[in-house]
Amino acid sequence: MKHLQEIYTALNLDKKLIELANGQISIPYLDNYRQPDEYWYPHPPVLIPLFLGYGASYYGISQHFFGERKTTFVEYAIEWGYMLEFARTPNQIYSQMVLDMNMLAEGLDDQILAFCAEIDFKKFKDVDSFAYQYGNIMEDYDKLIHLQEGTPLTYIKALKNYKGDYPSSEKLFNADQLQACCSFEIANPQFLEERTDLPEWLKPLVPQRELFNTYIENKDLKSAWLTLNSTGWSLADVAEGLTVLKSMTDNPLFQLVADNWIAGWSNSEFKTGSL
């Protein structure tokens, strides 16, 4: 994807994470962390791809604009239709990668140790101990090194223990974020049933493009952005919406993210697809 390197640099991502995403560091055993420009799959613009996962899926960065939401790391699959927060720091990504390698290799081996050295990951023994005690059952990931503090919402058991601002996991709904989230961040539609405080873009059967145009006319860029990142759009209209938002902000990171998404879509096989 055309502008990913510039985006990673602008986000001040960990240098080792950038090298992994660029394929400069070999990842042993795992084939679900491929370079993101190998293929473009439809995804909401809020998702900046880091790795291409199994099938039509991504590991990426959730980067909101025009509001106060924090940058975090998400996994998205077209089959699911939603994104999940799987990490909040690069070290949390590395812990999960090394755990997956450990499980496949049935312990630490020279390839894994070389990988840890290359990314300067020093807690491989803690990961090995976790693998021996718990395996790779996600119910226990809140005990994994680097995930014990600032645990991603996907691995949180009780919302009171969550310190981030992601809207939902498959089991938990962070209702405080309802007015600041898009539909791709709602893992379970039942979370929204019978609520009377839904923002317009999360209501069923709302014509999103018309709603987006209304927000643009009112210069409500936050609501326009969240509407653009909710279901009910053709990909061509998403590209057009990004172009409109580009004309209304001088944020250089937004310009890069919008241009990157538009370029990915325009060079893909999904010209007539939809979100």
C-alpha positions as CSV (number, residue, x, y, z in Angstrom):
1,M,0.0,0.0,0.0
2,K,1.4,3.3,-1.2
3,H,1.7,5.3,2.0
4,L,2.1,2.8,4.8
5,Q,5.7,3.5,5.5
6,E,5.0,7.2,5.8
7,I,2.0,6.5,8.1
8,Y,4.0,4.2,10.4
9,T,6.7,6.9,10.7
10,A,4.1,9.6,11.3
11,L,2.6,7.4,14.1
12,N,6.0,7.0,15.6
13,L,5.6,3.2,15.7
14,D,8.2,1.1,17.4
15,K,11.1,0.6,14.9
16,K,11.0,-3.2,15.2
17,L,7.3,-3.3,14.5
18,I,7.8,-1.3,11.3
19,E,10.6,-3.7,10.3
20,L,8.3,-6.7,10.9
21,A,5.5,-5.1,8.9
22,N,7.9,-4.3,6.1
23,G,9.2,-7.9,6.0
24,Q,12.7,-6.8,7.0
25,I,12.6,-9.2,9.9
26,S,11.7,-12.8,9.2
27,I,8.9,-14.3,11.3
28,P,9.4,-18.0,12.0
29,Y,6.5,-20.5,12.0
30,L,3.7,-18.0,11.6
31,D,2.1,-17.4,8.2
32,N,-0.6,-15.0,9.6
33,Y,1.8,-12.0,9.8
34,R,2.4,-11.4,6.1
35,Q,3.2,-8.0,4.6
36,P,0.0,-6.0,4.3
37,D,0.6,-4.9,0.7
38,E,0.4,-8.5,-0.7
39,Y,-3.3,-8.1,-1.2
40,W,-6.0,-5.4,-0.5
41,Y,-9.2,-6.5,1.2
42,P,-12.1,-4.1,1.9
43,H,-11.8,-2.6,5.4
44,P,-12.9,0.5,7.2
45,P,-10.6,3.5,6.8
46,V,-10.0,3.6,10.6
47,L,-8.0,0.4,10.2
48,I,-4.4,0.9,9.0
49,P,-3.0,-2.5,8.0
50,L,0.1,-3.9,9.7
51,F,-0.1,-7.5,8.7
52,L,-2.2,-9.6,6.4
53,G,-3.7,-12.5,8.4
54,Y,-5.4,-15.7,7.5
55,G,-7.9,-15.4,4.6
56,A,-9.4,-12.0,4.3
57,S,-8.1,-10.6,7.6
58,Y,-5.8,-7.9,9.0
59,Y,-3.9,-7.1,12.1
60,G,-3.7,-3.3,12.1
61,I,-3.8,0.0,13.9
62,S,-7.0,1.6,14.9
63,Q,-6.5,5.3,14.2
64,H,-9.5,7.6,14.8
65,F,-9.6,11.3,13.8
66,F,-11.5,14.4,14.8
67,G,-12.0,13.0,18.4
68,E,-10.2,11.9,21.5
69,R,-9.9,8.1,20.9
70,K,-6.5,6.5,21.6
71,T,-4.5,4.7,18.9
72,T,-4.6,0.9,19.5
73,F,-4.1,-2.4,17.7
74,V,-7.0,-4.4,16.2
75,E,-7.7,-7.6,14.3
76,Y,-10.3,-7.6,11.6
77,A,-11.7,-10.3,9.4
78,I,-14.3,-9.7,6.6
79,E,-16.0,-13.0,7.8
80,W,-16.5,-11.5,11.3
81,G,-17.6,-8.0,10.1
82,Y,-16.0,-6.3,13.1
83,M,-12.7,-5.4,14.7
84,L,-11.3,-6.6,18.1
85,E,-8.6,-4.9,20.1
86,F,-5.9,-7.5,20.5
87,A,-3.0,-5.3,21.7
88,R,-2.4,-1.8,23.1
89,T,1.4,-1.8,22.8
90,P,4.0,-3.3,20.5
91,N,5.3,-5.5,23.3
92,Q,1.8,-7.0,23.7
93,I,2.0,-7.9,20.0
94,Y,5.4,-9.5,20.4
95,S,4.3,-11.5,23.4
96,Q,1.4,-13.1,21.4
97,M,3.6,-13.7,18.4
98,V,6.3,-15.5,20.5
99,L,3.6,-17.5,22.3
100,D,2.1,-18.7,19.0
101,M,5.6,-19.6,17.8
102,N,6.3,-21.4,21.0
103,M,3.2,-23.5,20.7
104,L,3.9,-24.5,17.1
105,A,7.5,-25.4,17.9
106,E,6.6,-27.0,21.2
107,G,9.0,-24.8,23.1
108,L,11.7,-22.2,22.5
109,D,14.2,-23.1,19.7
110,D,17.0,-21.4,17.9
111,Q,14.7,-19.7,15.4
112,I,12.5,-18.3,18.1
113,L,15.4,-17.1,20.2
114,A,17.0,-15.5,17.1
115,F,13.7,-13.7,16.4
116,C,13.4,-12.5,20.0
117,A,17.0,-11.1,19.8
118,E,16.3,-9.4,16.5
119,I,13.2,-7.5,17.9
120,D,14.9,-7.0,21.2
121,F,12.2,-9.0,23.1
122,K,13.7,-10.1,26.4
123,K,10.8,-11.8,28.1
124,F,10.8,-15.0,26.1
125,K,11.3,-17.1,29.2
126,D,8.2,-15.6,30.7
127,V,6.3,-16.5,27.5
128,D,7.7,-20.0,27.6
129,S,6.6,-20.4,31.3
130,F,3.1,-19.2,30.3
131,A,2.9,-21.7,27.4
132,Y,3.9,-24.5,29.7
133,Q,1.3,-23.5,32.3
134,Y,-1.6,-22.3,30.2
135,G,-1.0,-23.2,26.6
136,N,-2.6,-20.7,24.2
137,I,-6.1,-20.5,25.6
138,M,-7.2,-16.9,25.2
139,E,-9.1,-16.9,28.4
140,D,-5.8,-16.8,30.2
141,Y,-4.1,-14.1,28.1
142,D,-4.6,-11.5,30.8
143,K,-1.8,-13.4,32.6
144,L,0.6,-13.3,29.7
145,I,3.7,-11.1,30.1
146,H,3.1,-7.5,28.9
147,L,-0.7,-8.2,28.8
148,Q,-1.1,-8.2,32.6
149,E,-1.0,-4.4,32.6
150,G,-3.1,-2.4,30.1
151,T,-4.8,-5.6,29.1
152,P,-6.6,-5.3,25.7
153,L,-10.3,-5.5,25.9
154,T,-10.5,-8.8,24.0
155,Y,-8.8,-10.5,27.0
156,I,-10.6,-8.6,29.8
157,K,-13.0,-10.6,32.0
158,A,-14.7,-7.6,33.7
159,L,-15.1,-4.2,32.3
160,K,-14.1,-2.5,35.6
161,N,-10.6,-3.8,35.0
162,Y,-10.2,-2.2,31.5
163,K,-8.2,1.0,31.2
164,G,-8.6,1.7,27.5
165,D,-11.3,3.2,25.4
166,Y,-12.2,0.5,22.9
167,P,-15.9,0.0,22.5
168,S,-16.4,-3.8,22.7
169,S,-15.1,-7.3,22.7
170,E,-17.2,-10.3,21.9
171,K,-18.3,-10.5,25.5
172,L,-18.1,-6.9,26.9
173,F,-19.6,-3.6,25.8
174,N,-17.9,-0.4,26.9
175,A,-21.0,1.8,26.7
176,D,-19.1,4.9,27.7
177,Q,-17.7,4.9,24.1
178,L,-21.1,4.6,22.4
179,Q,-21.0,8.2,21.0
180,A,-17.4,7.8,19.8
181,C,-17.4,4.5,18.0
182,C,-18.3,3.1,14.6
183,S,-20.3,0.0,13.8
184,F,-17.2,-2.0,13.0
185,E,-16.2,-1.7,16.6
186,I,-19.3,-3.4,17.9
187,A,-18.6,-7.1,18.0
188,N,-22.1,-8.2,19.0
189,P,-25.2,-6.4,17.6
190,Q,-27.1,-7.4,20.7
191,F,-25.1,-4.8,22.6
192,L,-27.2,-2.1,20.7
193,E,-30.6,-3.7,21.0
194,E,-33.3,-1.7,22.9
195,R,-30.9,1.2,23.5
196,T,-32.4,4.7,23.2
197,D,-29.2,6.6,23.1
198,L,-27.7,5.3,19.8
199,P,-26.0,7.9,17.6
200,E,-27.6,8.1,14.1
201,W,-24.9,6.2,12.3
202,L,-25.4,3.1,14.5
203,K,-29.2,3.0,13.9
204,P,-30.4,0.3,11.6
205,L,-31.4,1.1,8.0
206,V,-30.1,4.7,8.2
207,P,-28.8,5.9,4.7
208,Q,-25.2,6.5,5.7
209,R,-24.2,8.6,2.7
210,E,-27.1,11.0,3.3
211,L,-26.2,11.2,7.0
212,F,-22.6,11.8,6.2
213,N,-23.5,14.7,3.9
214,T,-25.6,16.2,6.6
215,Y,-22.7,16.1,9.1
216,I,-20.4,17.6,6.4
217,E,-22.8,20.5,5.8
218,N,-22.8,21.1,9.6
219,K,-19.0,20.7,9.7
220,D,-19.3,17.9,12.3
221,L,-16.3,16.1,11.1
222,K,-16.2,13.6,14.0
223,S,-19.7,12.4,13.3
224,A,-19.0,12.3,9.6
225,W,-15.8,10.2,10.2
226,L,-17.7,7.7,12.4
227,T,-20.5,7.5,9.9
228,L,-17.9,6.8,7.1
229,N,-16.5,3.9,9.2
230,S,-19.9,2.2,9.7
231,T,-21.6,-0.4,7.5
232,G,-23.8,0.5,4.6
233,W,-21.3,2.1,2.1
234,S,-20.1,1.2,-1.3
235,L,-16.3,1.3,-1.5
236,A,-16.5,3.9,-4.2
237,D,-18.6,6.1,-1.9
238,V,-16.1,5.6,0.9
239,A,-13.3,6.9,-1.4
240,E,-15.4,9.9,-2.2
241,G,-16.2,10.5,1.4
242,L,-12.5,10.4,2.3
243,T,-11.8,12.9,-0.5
244,V,-14.4,15.2,1.0
245,L,-12.9,14.9,4.5
246,K,-9.4,15.5,3.1
247,S,-10.6,18.9,1.7
248,M,-11.8,19.9,5.2
249,T,-8.7,19.2,7.3
250,D,-5.0,19.9,7.0
251,N,-4.1,17.1,9.3
252,P,-1.1,15.5,7.4
253,L,-1.7,12.0,9.0
254,F,-5.3,12.0,7.8
255,Q,-4.2,13.0,4.3
256,L,-1.8,10.0,4.3
257,V,-4.4,7.6,5.7
258,A,-7.1,8.7,3.2
259,D,-4.7,8.6,0.3
260,N,-3.4,5.1,1.3
261,W,-7.0,3.7,1.5
262,I,-8.1,5.2,-1.8
263,A,-4.9,3.9,-3.5
264,G,-5.4,0.5,-2.1
265,W,-9.0,0.3,-3.2
266,S,-8.4,1.8,-6.7
267,N,-5.8,-0.8,-7.4
268,S,-7.8,-3.7,-6.0
269,E,-10.3,-6.2,-7.4
270,F,-13.1,-4.7,-5.3
271,K,-14.1,-1.6,-7.4
272,T,-17.8,-2.4,-6.9
273,G,-17.6,-3.8,-3.4
274,S,-19.1,-2.5,-0.2
275,L,-18.4,-2.2,3.5
